[in-house]
Amino acid sequence: MDALDVARLQFGVTTVYHFFFVPLTIGLAPLVAIMQTVWWRTGDERWLRLTRFFGKLFLINFSMGVVTGIVQEFQFGMNWSEYSRFVGDVFGAPLAIEGLAAFFIESTFLGLWIFGWDRLPRGVHLATIWLAAIGTWLSAYFILAANSFMQHPAGVRFNAERGRAELISIWDLLTNVTALATFPHTVGGAVVVGGTFVAAISAWWAARAHHSGDVSAVDTFRPAIRLGLVALFVGGLVVAVSGDTQAKLMFQQQPMKMAAAEALCDTETGAGFSVFAIGDVENRCDVRQLTIPGLTSWLATGDFDATIKGVNDLQAEYEQKFGPGNYKPLIPVTYWSFRLMIGFGALSAVLGLWALWVTRKGRVPTSRRWALAALWCIPAPFLANSFGWIFTEMGRQPWVVAPNPTGIDGVRMLTHDGVSPVSAATVWISLVSFTLLYGALAVVWFGLMRRYVREGLPAANPPQLRTPDDDRPLSFAY
């Protein structure tokens, strides 16, 4: 493996690892805010206990996301310096806004929320968690705007003298049609993760409390189950609608990715969608099985009889346009990651609908099998999100900045042109180091989450607002 291969492997490892924390943070923040809002409006201490319980889990996950996310940004300078030189004027803008504005809002108000239980009026304290949640979503948008530029350049021009892309419109960059479609899809997927997490943990605890005779815990976790399931359902609807929009944009902007997602080697009219494949997906097109007629054409255009260009025809077209080279992504990865994304997403939806049915009219199953089944539901939406990003990034290859089919001459870069001029051994050292470090952090994260989930609900002691002459010791929620 040369420096390019190792650098790609390192970025893939750190990105997938980091993105296990991101959707839970994005999805859990508004749910914790909703819990506190219900307590603020009703005075029902069950919701205060839920706020503190899930708030603690949210903070553990948030801190891990921050630590692992910082490494990604450093990699742009360390492993991808040529890419940074080419697009730094453009790519750096949304990242700077994310760090200086969105993340500042997110972290500042989260700090006020953590330490403000006994120091801020209840309404002001409630506002801090909502502002932290908004900051989380803003951070996601600016990161997605930067990534969307790599998928579909907008708001830029190519400076031939300097050999780099230059930003000419921050508005066009931030309102890139790809970013506008990606944001609701990503946030919707994160809400599914957060909803599944809340519902599953609450269902496990409700069943456990029932067998131990803790009626108070059962009554407390019952509404949390429904809240999580409603969030799962709403997030799933957003994912489905935005996913359809994304598929049609993908066909317009990156037709090779669409063809690779179906392992469609030759152009077809009324292209079908295969459920699975057996054999050499990379080189042969007769290995697709259980094909649903016309579905790929409909996903791409809304027309079951539309013509979809195949990988081989697009390869010849790109060679004529961009010169000799291999412009095909790794088809087995794109083919299977696309199906695993859909499969785990569909599994999450089915499990959510089933759970909504069995918990209707205040019912809460209390069997031990139900409790264990609830916990095993948690990985499904995480995996759906991860495979979605693997498909998005691997399907763009071999481009690190994909060409805009509508123009912007010169604003494109092949992945092998963006890597830093360093040795493979150097990148290997950092890859092994970060992998070991991330492995240790994963153990710490799992241990903390497991510990505080098993610890259960905190005591129902509503915080008291401090007065200027109050000499009580500070009592923080966490």
C-alpha positions as CSV (number, residue, x, y, z in Angstrom):
1,M,0.0,0.0,0.0
2,D,1.4,3.4,-0.9
3,A,0.8,6.7,0.9
4,L,-2.5,7.3,-0.9
5,D,-4.0,4.0,0.1
6,V,-2.9,4.3,3.7
7,A,-4.1,8.0,3.9
8,R,-7.5,6.9,2.5
9,L,-7.7,4.0,5.0
10,Q,-6.8,6.3,7.9
11,F,-9.4,8.9,6.9
12,G,-12.0,6.2,6.5
13,V,-11.3,4.6,9.9
14,T,-11.4,8.0,11.7
15,T,-14.5,9.1,9.9
16,V,-16.6,6.0,10.4
17,Y,-15.5,5.9,14.1
18,H,-16.3,9.6,14.6
19,F,-19.7,9.2,12.9
20,F,-20.9,6.7,15.4
21,F,-21.0,9.5,18.0
22,V,-22.3,12.3,15.7
23,P,-25.9,11.0,14.9
24,L,-26.6,10.2,18.6
25,T,-25.5,13.7,19.6
26,I,-27.6,15.4,16.9
27,G,-30.6,13.2,17.6
28,L,-30.4,13.1,21.4
29,A,-30.0,16.9,22.0
30,P,-33.5,17.9,21.0
31,L,-35.0,14.9,22.8
32,V,-33.3,16.0,26.0
33,A,-34.6,19.5,25.4
34,I,-38.1,18.2,24.9
35,M,-38.0,16.3,28.1
36,Q,-36.9,19.4,30.1
37,T,-39.5,21.5,28.3
38,V,-42.3,19.1,29.5
39,W,-41.0,19.3,33.0
40,W,-40.8,23.1,32.9
41,R,-44.4,23.3,31.6
42,T,-46.0,20.6,33.8
43,G,-43.8,20.3,36.9
44,D,-43.9,16.6,36.5
45,E,-40.7,15.3,38.2
46,R,-40.6,12.2,36.0
47,W,-39.5,14.4,33.1
48,L,-36.9,16.1,35.3
49,R,-35.4,12.7,36.1
50,L,-35.5,11.6,32.5
51,T,-33.8,14.9,31.5
52,R,-30.9,14.3,33.9
53,F,-30.7,10.6,33.0
54,F,-30.5,11.0,29.2
55,G,-28.7,14.3,29.6
56,K,-25.8,12.6,31.3
57,L,-25.6,10.0,28.4
58,F,-25.8,12.9,25.9
59,L,-22.8,14.6,27.5
60,I,-20.6,11.5,27.5
61,N,-21.4,11.0,23.8
62,F,-20.9,14.6,23.0
63,S,-17.4,14.8,24.6
64,M,-16.3,11.7,22.6
65,G,-17.6,13.2,19.4
66,V,-15.5,16.4,20.0
67,V,-12.3,14.4,20.7
68,T,-12.6,12.2,17.7
69,G,-13.7,15.0,15.3
70,I,-10.7,17.2,15.9
71,V,-8.4,14.5,14.4
72,Q,-10.3,14.6,11.1
73,E,-9.7,18.3,10.6
74,F,-5.9,17.9,11.3
75,Q,-5.8,15.2,8.6
76,F,-6.6,17.7,5.9
77,G,-3.3,19.4,6.5
78,M,-1.3,16.3,7.4
79,N,-2.5,13.7,4.9
80,W,-4.2,15.8,2.2
81,S,-2.1,18.9,1.9
82,E,-2.4,19.1,-1.9
83,Y,-6.2,18.9,-1.5
84,S,-6.1,21.7,1.1
85,R,-4.0,23.9,-1.1
86,F,-6.4,23.4,-4.0
87,V,-9.7,24.0,-2.2
88,G,-8.6,25.7,1.1
89,D,-10.1,29.0,0.1
90,V,-13.5,27.3,-0.4
91,F,-13.5,24.3,1.9
92,G,-12.1,26.3,4.9
93,A,-14.9,28.8,4.9
94,P,-17.8,26.6,6.2
95,L,-15.4,24.8,8.5
96,A,-14.3,28.1,10.0
97,I,-17.9,29.2,10.4
98,E,-18.7,25.8,12.1
99,G,-15.9,26.2,14.6
100,L,-16.2,29.9,15.3
101,A,-20.0,30.2,15.4
102,A,-21.9,27.0,15.5
103,F,-19.6,25.0,17.7
104,F,-19.1,28.1,19.9
105,I,-22.9,28.3,20.4
106,E,-23.2,24.6,21.0
107,S,-20.4,24.3,23.6
108,T,-21.0,27.6,25.4
109,F,-24.7,27.0,26.0
110,L,-24.1,23.3,26.8
111,G,-21.7,24.5,29.5
112,L,-24.3,26.9,30.9
113,W,-26.8,24.0,30.9
114,I,-24.4,21.7,32.8
115,F,-23.5,24.2,35.5
116,G,-26.6,26.3,35.6
117,W,-29.1,24.0,37.3
118,D,-28.8,25.8,40.6
119,R,-27.7,29.2,39.2
120,L,-30.1,30.1,36.4
121,P,-33.9,30.7,36.4
122,R,-35.7,27.7,35.1
123,G,-36.8,29.4,31.8
124,V,-33.3,30.7,31.1
125,H,-31.8,27.3,31.9
126,L,-34.3,25.6,29.6
127,A,-33.3,28.0,26.8
128,T,-29.6,26.9,27.1
129,I,-30.3,23.3,26.2
130,W,-32.4,24.4,23.2
131,L,-29.7,26.7,22.0
132,A,-27.1,23.9,22.5
133,A,-29.3,21.6,20.4
134,I,-29.7,24.4,17.7
135,G,-25.9,24.8,17.7
136,T,-25.5,21.1,17.2
137,W,-27.7,21.2,14.1
138,L,-25.9,24.3,12.8
139,S,-22.6,22.5,13.2
140,A,-24.0,19.7,11.2
141,Y,-25.2,22.0,8.4
142,F,-21.8,23.8,7.9
143,I,-20.0,20.4,7.9
144,L,-22.4,19.1,5.3
145,A,-22.0,22.3,3.2
146,A,-18.3,21.6,3.1
147,N,-18.8,18.0,2.1
148,S,-21.5,18.9,-0.5
149,F,-18.9,21.1,-2.2
150,M,-16.9,17.9,-2.7
151,Q,-19.9,16.2,-4.2
152,H,-21.1,19.2,-6.3
153,P,-18.9,22.3,-6.5
154,A,-20.9,25.6,-6.2
155,G,-20.0,29.3,-5.6
156,V,-16.5,28.9,-6.9
157,R,-14.3,29.6,-9.8
158,F,-11.0,28.1,-11.0
159,N,-7.9,30.4,-10.9
160,A,-5.7,29.0,-13.7
161,E,-2.7,31.2,-12.7
162,R,-2.6,29.8,-9.2
163,G,-4.0,26.4,-10.0
164,R,-6.6,26.5,-7.3
165,A,-10.3,27.0,-6.6
166,E,-11.5,30.3,-5.2
167,L,-14.6,31.2,-3.4
168,I,-16.8,33.8,-5.2
169,S,-20.1,33.4,-3.3
170,I,-20.4,32.2,0.2
171,W,-24.2,32.2,-0.2
172,D,-24.0,29.9,-3.2
173,L,-21.7,27.6,-1.3
174,L,-24.0,27.4,1.7
175,T,-27.2,27.1,-0.3
176,N,-25.7,24.4,-2.6
177,V,-28.7,22.2,-3.6
178,T,-26.7,19.1,-2.5
179,A,-26.4,20.5,1.0
180,L,-30.0,21.5,1.2
181,A,-31.0,17.9,0.4
182,T,-28.3,16.2,2.5
183,F,-29.0,18.2,5.7
184,P,-32.6,16.9,6.3
185,H,-31.5,13.4,5.3
186,T,-28.6,13.4,7.8
187,V,-30.6,15.0,10.6
188,G,-33.5,12.7,10.0
189,G,-31.2,9.7,10.3
190,A,-29.8,11.2,13.5
191,V,-33.2,11.7,15.0
192,V,-33.9,8.0,14.2
193,V,-30.8,7.1,16.1
194,G,-31.7,9.3,19.1
195,G,-35.3,8.1,19.1
196,T,-34.2,4.4,19.0
197,F,-31.7,5.0,21.7
198,V,-34.2,6.6,24.1
199,A,-37.0,4.1,23.4
200,A,-34.7,1.1,23.7
201,I,-33.0,2.2,26.9
202,S,-36.4,3.1,28.4
203,A,-38.0,-0.2,27.4
204,W,-35.1,-2.1,28.9
205,W,-35.3,-0.2,32.1
206,A,-39.1,-0.4,32.3
207,A,-39.0,-4.2,32.0
208,R,-36.2,-4.4,34.5
209,A,-38.0,-2.1,37.0
210,H,-41.2,-4.2,36.7
211,H,-39.4,-7.4,37.7
212,S,-37.8,-5.6,40.6
213,G,-41.0,-4.1,41.8
214,D,-40.0,-0.5,41.2
215,V,-43.3,1.0,40.1
216,S,-42.0,4.6,40.1
217,A,-39.3,3.7,37.4
218,V,-41.9,1.9,35.3
219,D,-44.1,5.0,35.3
220,T,-41.2,7.3,34.6
221,F,-39.8,5.4,31.6
222,R,-43.2,4.6,30.0
223,P,-43.6,8.1,28.4
224,A,-40.0,8.1,27.3
225,I,-40.6,5.0,25.3
226,R,-43.4,6.7,23.4
227,L,-41.3,9.9,22.9
228,G,-38.5,7.9,21.4
229,L,-40.8,6.0,19.1
230,V,-42.5,9.1,17.9
231,A,-39.0,10.6,17.1
232,L,-38.1,7.5,15.3
233,F,-41.2,7.6,13.2
234,V,-40.9,11.3,12.3
235,G,-37.2,11.0,11.6
236,G,-37.9,8.0,9.4
237,L,-40.4,9.9,7.3
238,V,-37.8,12.8,6.8
239,V,-35.2,10.2,5.7
240,A,-37.5,8.6,3.2
241,V,-38.6,11.9,1.5
242,S,-35.1,13.5,1.5
243,G,-33.5,10.2,0.4
244,D,-35.7,10.3,-2.7
245,T,-34.6,13.8,-3.4
246,Q,-31.0,12.9,-2.9
247,A,-31.2,9.9,-5.3
248,K,-32.5,12.2,-8.1
249,L,-29.8,14.8,-7.5
250,M,-27.2,12.0,-7.5
251,F,-28.3,10.9,-10.9
252,Q,-28.0,14.4,-12.2
253,Q,-24.7,15.3,-10.5
254,Q,-22.9,11.9,-10.3
255,P,-24.4,9.4,-12.7
256,M,-21.5,7.1,-12.2
257,K,-22.4,6.7,-8.5
258,M,-26.0,5.9,-9.4
259,A,-24.8,3.2,-11.9
260,A,-22.3,1.8,-9.5
261,A,-25.0,1.6,-6.8
262,E,-26.8,-0.9,-9.0
263,A,-23.7,-2.5,-10.5
264,L,-25.3,-1.4,-13.8
265,C,-22.5,-2.0,-16.3
266,D,-24.4,-1.3,-19.5
267,T,-27.0,1.3,-20.3
268,E,-30.6,0.2,-19.7
269,T,-34.0,1.6,-20.3
270,G,-36.3,0.8,-17.3
271,A,-33.4,-0.3,-15.2
272,G,-34.4,-2.6,-12.3
273,F,-33.2,-2.7,-8.7
274,S,-31.6,-5.9,-7.6
275,V,-32.1,-7.0,-4.0
276,F,-28.7,-8.8,-3.9
277,A,-26.0,-10.1,-6.1
278,I,-23.9,-13.3,-6.3
279,G,-20.6,-13.5,-8.1
280,D,-18.2,-10.9,-9.5
281,V,-20.1,-7.7,-9.1
282,E,-17.0,-5.7,-10.1
283,N,-16.7,-7.1,-13.6
284,R,-20.0,-8.8,-14.5
285,C,-23.5,-7.5,-14.7
286,D,-25.4,-10.8,-14.8
287,V,-25.0,-11.5,-11.1
288,R,-27.9,-9.3,-9.9
289,Q,-30.7,-11.3,-8.3
290,L,-34.4,-10.7,-7.5
291,T,-34.6,-7.5,-9.6
292,I,-37.5,-5.2,-9.2
293,P,-38.3,-3.9,-12.7
294,G,-37.9,-0.2,-13.3
295,L,-37.1,0.7,-9.7
296,T,-33.6,2.2,-10.3
297,S,-35.0,4.3,-13.2
298,W,-37.7,5.6,-10.9
299,L,-35.3,6.3,-8.1
300,A,-33.1,8.3,-10.5
301,T,-35.8,10.2,-12.4
302,G,-39.3,9.4,-11.2
303,D,-40.0,7.5,-14.4
304,F,-40.0,3.7,-14.4
305,D,-39.1,3.7,-18.1
306,A,-36.2,6.2,-18.0
307,T,-32.8,5.3,-19.5
308,I,-29.9,4.9,-17.1
309,K,-26.3,5.0,-18.4
310,G,-24.2,2.1,-17.4
311,V,-20.7,2.1,-15.8
312,N,-18.9,1.1,-19.0
313,D,-20.6,3.7,-21.1
314,L,-19.9,6.4,-18.5
315,Q,-16.3,5.2,-18.3
316,A,-15.8,5.8,-22.0
317,E,-17.5,9.2,-21.8
318,Y,-15.3,10.3,-18.9
319,E,-12.1,9.1,-20.7
320,Q,-13.1,11.3,-23.7
321,K,-13.8,14.2,-21.4
322,F,-11.1,14.0,-18.8
323,G,-8.4,11.9,-20.4
324,P,-7.2,8.3,-19.8
325,G,-7.8,6.8,-16.4
326,N,-10.2,4.6,-14.4
327,Y,-13.2,6.6,-13.3
328,K,-15.1,3.7,-11.8
329,P,-15.6,3.6,-8.0
330,L,-15.1,0.3,-6.2
331,I,-18.4,-1.2,-7.3
332,P,-18.7,-4.0,-4.7
333,V,-18.4,-1.4,-1.9
334,T,-20.9,1.0,-3.5
335,Y,-23.3,-1.8,-4.4
336,W,-23.4,-3.4,-0.9
337,S,-23.1,-0.3,1.2
338,F,-26.2,1.1,-0.6
339,R,-28.2,-2.0,0.2
340,L,-27.0,-2.2,3.8
341,M,-27.9,1.4,4.3
342,I,-31.5,0.8,3.0
343,G,-31.7,-2.6,4.8
344,F,-30.7,-1.4,8.2
345,G,-32.9,1.7,7.7
346,A,-35.9,-0.4,6.8
347,L,-35.2,-2.7,9.8
348,S,-35.3,0.3,12.1
349,A,-38.6,1.4,10.6
350,V,-40.1,-2.0,11.0
351,L,-38.9,-2.4,14.6
352,G,-40.3,1.1,15.4
353,L,-43.7,0.4,14.0
354,W,-43.8,-2.9,15.9
355,A,-42.9,-1.2,19.1
356,L,-45.5,1.6,18.5
357,W,-48.1,-1.2,18.2
358,V,-47.1,-3.2,21.3
359,T,-46.9,0.0,23.5
360,R,-50.3,1.4,22.3
361,K,-52.8,2.7,25.0
362,G,-50.2,2.9,27.7
363,R,-49.1,-0.8,27.4
364,V,-45.4,-1.6,28.2
365,P,-44.2,-5.2,27.6
366,T,-42.3,-6.4,30.6
367,S,-40.8,-9.7,29.5
368,R,-37.0,-10.2,29.7
369,R,-37.0,-11.1,26.0
370,W,-38.6,-7.7,25.2
371,A,-35.9,-5.9,27.3
372,L,-33.1,-7.7,25.5
373,A,-34.7,-7.2,22.0
374,A,-35.0,-3.5,22.7
375,L,-31.2,-3.2,23.4
376,W,-30.4,-5.2,20.2
377,C,-32.4,-2.7,18.2
378,I,-30.0,0.1,19.0
379,P,-27.2,-0.8,16.5
380,A,-29.5,-0.9,13.4
381,P,-29.9,2.9,12.8
382,F,-26.2,3.5,13.7
383,L,-25.2,1.0,11.0
384,A,-27.7,2.5,8.5
385,N,-26.1,5.9,9.0
386,S,-22.5,4.6,8.7
387,F,-23.2,2.6,5.5
388,G,-24.9,5.7,4.1
389,W,-21.7,7.7,4.5
390,I,-19.5,4.9,3.2
391,F,-21.7,4.8,0.1
392,T,-21.6,8.6,-0.3
393,E,-17.9,8.9,-0.1
394,M,-16.8,5.7,-1.8
395,G,-19.3,6.3,-4.6
396,R,-17.6,9.6,-5.4
397,Q,-14.3,8.0,-6.1
398,P,-11.9,8.4,-7.9
399,W,-12.7,12.1,-7.3
400,V,-12.0,14.0,-4.1
401,V,-13.8,16.9,-5.7
402,A,-16.3,15.7,-8.2
403,P,-16.7,17.7,-11.5
404,N,-19.8,19.8,-11.7
405,P,-21.7,18.5,-14.8
406,T,-23.1,22.0,-15.4
407,G,-19.8,23.8,-15.7
408,I,-17.2,25.5,-13.4
409,D,-14.3,24.4,-15.5
410,G,-11.2,23.2,-13.7
411,V,-12.9,22.8,-10.2
412,R,-12.3,19.1,-9.9
413,M,-9.6,16.9,-8.4
414,L,-8.8,13.2,-8.5
415,T,-8.1,11.7,-5.1
416,H,-4.5,10.7,-5.9
417,D,-3.8,14.3,-6.7
418,G,-4.8,15.5,-3.2
419,V,-2.6,13.4,-1.0
420,S,0.4,14.9,0.9
421,P,3.9,14.1,-0.4
422,V,4.8,11.9,2.6
423,S,5.9,8.3,2.9
424,A,3.6,5.4,3.5
425,A,5.5,4.5,6.6
426,T,4.8,8.0,8.1
427,V,1.0,7.6,7.5
428,W,1.1,4.0,8.9
429,I,2.6,5.2,12.2
430,S,-0.3,7.7,12.6
431,L,-2.9,5.2,11.5
432,V,-1.8,2.6,14.0
433,S,-1.5,5.2,16.7
434,F,-4.9,6.6,16.2
435,T,-6.5,3.2,15.8
436,L,-5.1,2.1,19.1
437,L,-6.1,5.3,20.8
438,Y,-9.6,5.1,19.3
439,G,-9.9,1.5,20.5
440,A,-9.1,2.6,24.0
441,L,-11.6,5.5,23.8
442,A,-14.2,3.1,22.6
443,V,-13.7,0.9,25.7
444,V,-14.0,4.0,27.9
445,W,-17.1,5.3,26.1
446,F,-18.8,1.9,26.3
447,G,-17.9,1.5,30.0
448,L,-19.2,5.0,30.9
449,M,-22.4,4.5,28.9
450,R,-23.0,1.1,30.4
451,R,-22.3,2.3,33.9
452,Y,-24.7,5.2,33.8
453,V,-27.4,3.4,32.0
454,R,-27.3,0.6,34.6
455,E,-27.2,3.3,37.4
456,G,-30.6,4.4,36.4
457,L,-32.7,7.4,37.2
458,P,-31.3,10.2,39.5
459,A,-33.3,11.2,42.6
460,A,-36.2,13.5,42.0
461,N,-34.8,16.6,43.6
462,P,-35.8,19.7,41.7
463,P,-33.0,22.2,41.6
464,Q,-33.5,25.3,43.7
465,L,-32.5,28.7,42.3
466,R,-29.7,30.3,44.4
467,T,-30.0,33.7,45.9
468,P,-27.0,36.1,46.2
469,D,-26.6,35.5,50.0
470,D,-27.1,31.7,49.7
471,D,-24.1,30.0,51.2
472,R,-25.1,26.4,50.3
473,P,-22.5,24.3,48.6
474,L,-23.0,24.2,44.8
475,S,-24.9,21.2,43.7
476,F,-24.4,20.4,40.1
477,A,-26.6,18.0,38.1
478,Y,-23.7,16.0,36.8
